[in-house]
Each structure stands twice: as structure tokens, then as C-alpha cells.
Amino acid sequence: MIDLSPLVRHLAGTPLANWANGLQAQLDTKMDKGHGDLERWQGALEALPALLPTTVDLQNGLLLDSDCDDQTRAQMRQALMGLSPWRKGPFDLFGVHVDTEWRSDWKWSRVSPHLDLRGKRVLDVGCGNGYYQWRMLGAGADSVIGIDPNWLFFCQFQAVQRYLPQLRAWHLPFALEDLPAGLEGFDTVFSMGVFYHRRSPIEHLLALKDCLVKGGELVLETLVIEGDVNQVLVPQDRYAQMRNVWFLPSVPALELWLRRAGFTDVRCVDVSVTSVEEQRSTEWMRYQSLSHFLDPDDHSKTVEGLPAPMRAVITARK
């Protein structure tokens, strides 16, 4: 059982206290339903060696280390491989380099200079395996709660958390819709790589705003296209082989949507084209990746003939 009592104690006396009091029961109900592979992934977690990190670096990457022998390192590697595929990272765990599909550290290096997370209570919506949660703590966040309904990502987070139990990071296997209305308790809310999967983008923005305290900051990262304020791409079927992509706005259109949703101080702080060096197949993620989803003769287009992935980071205030 995952014990959420430290989270409940941490949120006592905050606007999130009432929500926190019901989280253990909500999580236990979710765990009872589980997933077909959950037992196998929990077995991988139990196979992780007992180690105490003497080196922890969450500022320059995600590095945990201590003196351990080759046998222990091999045990670590085998257990972590049991939690494949690893998509967000990389992680350096006691001499084992988890070379994830995404170089998420590159994205973080583009996003983090525009943020001040010191002392902030943070919500990461669609947090994946929690890579960014740890980096947020490294940037000075007071606490970070991540939500993502993917059970494998939940277990990958647990693999790291067992070596950092004292840090204020929690992963809940919930969707945004599982959160109650009117939370208004987070200083900063992240939504990275989620927006284009939402059928109703404005409703997503309103739900994110609902989680923020007054004056709180939204950090939104999503796929965009080039164009003016009226330019929006709605894929007819797949986009880069993904079925669940609904809206790819231009940056000016996205900024307008944020203002229409009631946000102020809307700023685009980064736009970057995703390269095949930033997202690729590795031994830790052996399935197809970006290079398979682009036109082999013209990497400016997807295999469907649509503009290749370009991502923007927008910040805004409630």
C-alpha cells in the first residue's frame, strides 16, 4: 500500500487540506482495480536493491549514486529494465544510465530559465514517470504532486521515490478529471504534452486554472504550428502516427485561447522543432519513435504529410 499520510500532513492548513483527506481512500480504490501488468511491475520494484544514495543531484540532471558493487548494479539494471519502456528521462541511478526515449533534460533546460519555483506548491498534470517532478524539486519547489493515470509511469516513479522517500514529491494515478472542482490550491500548474490530446482545449485550460491560487502561474507546453491567430490544425485521422491528437494551434491562436479562458500575462517563452536526437528509440524504449513518424525524404513533414512536430512553452497567470 502507498501511504499518503505524509502528503496529508504536508497539506494540512492549506486550501488543499480537504482534498488531501480523501486521497488515501481514492488511491486505495484505484489500486484495487489495478492493471493487468501491475503485479509484474511491482515485482520489478521489489527486485530493486536496497541502497542509500550518498550523492543526489536534481539540479543538473537526475543523478543518484553511492558505492555499490557490480553485482548490485546489475541487479539495479535488471529491475529497472523490468519497468520498460522508459519514455521520459534520462535517469542515472547508482551507475545505471536509463537512456529514455525523450531527452527530457533538453526540454527542461529550455523551460526552467523562465520559471521561479522556489517555495512553490506545484501540480504536474500528465506527469508521466515523474522526471520533471524531481527536476522541479531541484529548482527549489516546496512540493510537487504529479497526476497521470498510466500505471507503468506510476511504478517508474515509485522506483525513484524509494531512494528519495524524504522529498516532497507524490505521484497519483489520477486523471485531471479525478480532481474536485474549485481546488485553487497550487502556486504553479504544469501541463506538458497533454493539451493536444484533449478534445476540448478550452475546457482543459479552465480546469487547469481551477487548480491555481489567484495569481498562480500556468506552464503550458504543447504541439503548435506556424501561422497567425486564426491558424489551427485539426488532423483528419493520425498525426505522427498518433490517433488521439485533436488541436494544434499556432502560437498566436493559443495565446488568444488562454486570454479567452481568463488568463493574463500570457507569454510564449520557447518554440522548438523536435529533432530525432531529442526523441528516439533506445534499448530502454525499443518501439518506434520520432524517426519512424516523419517523412523519410523530408523531415519537415510527418508521414501523413503534416507539419513535423514543433513545440511551444507558454506561461500565463490566473
N, C-alpha and C positions, 0 to 999 in steps of 0.2 A: 504494500500500500504506500502511496505517496502521501507523506504527512504535510499538510498545508498550514499547520498551526504557526510556524514562523511567519508565514505570509499574513495570516490573520492578525497576529500580534503587531506586525510592522504597519499594517493599515489601520489599526485601532486609532480612533481620534481623527481620522481623515474623512473626506467625503466618500471614500470607497469602503468604509467600515461595514456598512450593512450588506453590501455585495460580498465582501470577503467572508462574512459569517456563514454564508450559504455555499461557499465554493467547495468545501470538502465533500458535502453530500452530492453536489453536482458532478464533481470529478469521480467519486466512487460509482455513481450511476453509469457514467460514461465508461469507466474501466470494466464494469460488469458486462457491458455489451461488447467491448473489446474489438478485436480484429482477428482474422484467421491466422495471421503470422505473428501475433503479439507474443505468444508463448515462445516461439523461436527467437524473436528479438530479445526478449527478456532473458533467455538463456545465454545469449551473447553478452548481455550486460553482466550477468552473474559470473561469466568467464573472465572478466577484466581483472587483472592483478591488483592487489591492494598496495597502493603506493601513496606516499605523501610528497607532493611537489615541494621542492626547495626553491625552485625558480618559477615565477608566474609573470608573464608579460602579456597584458591585454591591450597595451597601448600601441605597440609596433606590429602586432600580429596576434596570434593566439598560440602561445607557447607555454607548455607546462613541462618541467623537467626535474629530474633528480637522479642520483646514482642508482642504476639498475643494471643487471647483467643481461647478456644476450638472450638467455632463456626467457627471462621476464619480458624483454622487449618483443620477442617472438610471440609470446602469449598475448601481449597487448595488440600486436598487429593482427593476429588471427581473430581475436574477439571483435576488433573494430571492423575487420573485413566481413564479419557476420552481420554487420549492420549496413552493408552496401545496398543500393548505390548512395554515395555521398555527393550531394549536389552543391551545397554552399560551404565555403571554407577559404583557404586551407587551414588545417589544424596541425600543429606539431606537438605531439603528445608523447613525452618520455622517449624521444628518439625515433618515433614513428611519424613519418610525414604523410598525412592524409591529403593526397593531391586531388582535390574535389573537382567536379565538372566546371564550376564557376570560380574564377579568381575574384571572389567577393571582396578581398582586400583592396583590389583596384577600385571597385565601386566605392568602398568606404573612404578611400583616400580622396575621392572626388567630392563626396558628400560632407565628411566631417569638418573640413575647414570652415564651413558656412554655419556651423551649429555651436551652441554653448549648452552643453548638457549638465554642467556642474550643479549638483544638488537637485537635479530634476527627477520627478517620478514619471517614468516612461512606459508607454504601451506600444508594443510592436505587433501590428496586425499582419497576419500571414508571415510569421517569424521564421518559418522553415525549421531548420535544426538548431536555431538559436545563435548562429555565428555572430550576427550583428548585436545580439543582446550582450554578449561578452565584450564586444568592442565598445558598446555604449557605456558599460561599466568602466572600461579602460579610459573613456573620455570624461569620466567624473560623475556619471549619473548616480543618483542616490539609490534607485532601484529600477528594475526593468521587468515588466510582465509581458511575456510573449504569448500570443494565441495562434494556433494553427491546428486544424483537425486531422492532419496527417499523422498516423500512429508511428510510422518509421521515423519521421522527424522528431517526434516526441521522445523516442528511445535514444536517438542520437544525442539529443540534448542531455538526457539522463547520463549518458556515458561521460560527458564532460563534467556535469554537475557533481557527480560522485567524488571528483577530485577537488571541487571548489564549493563544498557544502555551506561555507560560511558567507558566501557572497549573495547579495540580494538580487538574484535572478530566478524567475519562475517561468515554466512553460506549461500552459494549459491547453489540452487538446480540444479547444473550442473554436467555433467559427464566430465571426463578428456578430452574427445574428443570435448567438447564445448569450450575449451580454445584455443586461437590462437597459432599458431606455433611461436617459437622464443621468448617466454616471457622473459626468462633469467633474472628474477627479484626477486627470492626468495633465501634467505640465507640457508634455510633448507626446505626440502620437505619430508613429511611423506607419506608412502604407507603401511598401516597396514591392513591385512586381505582382500587385494584386488588382489594380484598377481596371486593366484591360480584360480581366476575367469576369467583371461584373456586368450583368445585363442592364442594370440601371445605374449609370455612373453618378448621377446627381444624388440618388438615394445613398450611394456609398459615401459621398462627400458629407452629406448631412449626418450619417451615422458616425463618421469619424469626428465631426465637430461636436457631436453629442457627448463624446468621451472626454473632451477637453475642458479644463477650467477656463474661465473668462480670461482672455489674454494669452491663452496657451498656443503652442505652435504645432502646426501640421507639417510633416515632411512627407511629400508625395513623390514617389519615383515610378515612372511608367513608360510604356512604349508610346512614341509620338511619331508624327510625320511632318515633313516640311509643308508650309503653307500659311495662308492668312487666317483671320479669325473665323472664317466660315468653312475651313477645310477640316473634314473628319473622314477617316477611312473606316468603313464597316465591311469587313471581309464577307464575301458571299458564302464561303464554306470554311476552309482552313487558312490559317496564317502561319507560315513557317512550320507547317505540319500540325499545328495546334488547332483543335476543334473549338475550344472554348475561349476564343478571342472575339470581343464584341465591338469595342470602340477604340480607335487610335486617332486622337485629335492632334491638331497642330498645337504648338506651344501657346500661341495667342488664343486659340479656342479653349484650351484647358484653363488658362488664366481667367478667361471670361466665365467659365463654368464655376470656378472657385469663388469668384466675386458674386455670381448669382446665388451661390449656396450660402452667402453671408460672410465669407472670409475677407479679411483686409490685409494690407501689406503683402500682396501676392508677388512673389519674385521667382523667376527662373534662375537657378544658381549653377546649373550644369546641363549641357547637352552633349551626348557622346554616341558615336556609332559603335555597336557591339562587334568586336572582332573575334575571329576564330581562335585567337590566342587567349581571349578572356573567357570564352565558353567552349569547351571541347571535351571529347571523350578521354578518359584516363583509366588506369587499372582499378580505380575506386568507383568509376561510373562508366561501365563498359557499353552502355547503349548508345544509340545515335545522338549526336549533338549538333551544334550550330552548322558545322561544315556540311552536314547531310541535308540541311534545311534551306541552303542557299543555292541559287542557280550556279552550277559548276563552271559555267563560262562567264558569269557576270555576278560577282559578289555584292553588287549594289541592289540585287533583287533576290527575293525568296524563290523557292522552287515553283510557287504559284504565280510568279511574275509581279509580285507586290513589292513595295519598297522594303529593303532589308532593315532589320531591327535597329532602331535608334531610340535612345532613352533620355528622358529629361528628369531633372530633380527640381521640384517646385516647393518653396516654403511659403507658408501663409499663417495668419493669426486669426484666432477666434475673437 
